[in-house]
């Protein structure tokens, strides 16, 4: 799959948001890295409209249109 195809890599647009606090930094321990990532995840959890704008593809099915096997058998 080509890396430049947003339709084949839907999450690719989110890496810039997740990587922002890590760019050009090194961490002494994995715990230090985990702490920074946990803080970033808390910030990202509050950025739902911005994340949706990056991932709301025209071809992505609406949640109400998705049916699982268990939904169909009910």
Residue, then its C-alpha position, 0 to 999 in steps of 0.5 A: x500500500x502506498x504511504x501517501x494514500x489517505x484512503x489506505x492509511x486513515x490514521x496517518x493524519x493523526x500521527x502529527x497530533x500524537x507525535x507533537x510532544x515527542x518531536x526532537x526529544x529524548x527520554x531517560x526512561x520508558x516511564x518518562x515517555x509514558x508520562x508524556x504520552x499519557x498527558x498527550x492522550x488526555x489532551x487528544x481526548x478533549x479534541x474530538x471535533x479536530x480529530x473527527x475533522x481529520x478522519x471523517x472520510x466520505x467513504x467511511x460508513x456511518x455507525x448506525x449503518x454498521x451491523x454485526x452478526x450479533x445485531x442481525x440475529x437479534 
